[in-house]
Amino acid sequence: MTVTKVEGDHHTEMEIQMVVDCILVDYRVDAAFRDRVVDALIEWAEEHPAEWEGLLKRCRQRRSVPV
């Protein structure tokens, strides 16, 4: 599993993919678009570590609630 460094913390690729899924929900996109979203998310997370933690927390909560 790839580990991405975000402002001193290490976030797994799984965490990043979970947040992308949370943001895009069931939006069907091609792989290239998804890769651009991942790149933008990583860049944003590096610039805004506190907001990243909040978004990650909300996505974890959302993922744990059955639909």
Summary of the structure (lengths in Angstrom):
residues: 67
radius of gyration: 11.8
end to end distance: 28.0
largest distance: 33.9
contacts: 157
relative contact order: 0.18
helix: 67%
strand: 12%
